[in-house]
Amino acid sequence: MTATTGPLAGVRVLDMTRLAPGPYASMLLADLGAEVIAIGGGRSGLPVPALSRGKEFISLDLKTADGLDALHTLVSEADVFMEGFRPGVADKLGAGYAELSALNPGLVYCSVTGYGQNGPMAQRAGHDINYLAIAGALGTFGPSDHPPTLPLNLVADFAGGGLLSAFGIMSALYDRTRTGKGALRS
């Protein structure tokens, strides 16, 4: 499925994310006309169906030589690559920034992580409610004289993670038009 209309028509996005922020970001890019190919396989499943609008799905097992070769072929013709692994996992799979940008120097690489690539919490799993609590925002939900009301994952996952990932990708694509070089966004 190739998008032919919208400001991102002609832009190819490879999406290996699974949790809400990444699939939401790539759905926004698809809504703007990008061709989005969601890649699953191995132990990973497909993203939440509600976040699948405008995407094509393929299965690759990166732990096999054929799967990794297929990914590298796709990357050589892509504009954006998205992953949501914990830091270091993409490198172990042969899908880290250094390896993929060597194949395609114009590639915009977006690593959607909960706590960034390094630091004391980088290897921890995180979810919307954790981010809200750490940021001090969780206590603002609900009456002040009661425990917080558990919100939907709209604030941290969708706005803080997904929307800002899409914004970072868009800014890197724009910068690439001036420099000719891709970028790492995480």
Disulfide bonds with the S-S distance in Angstrom:
none
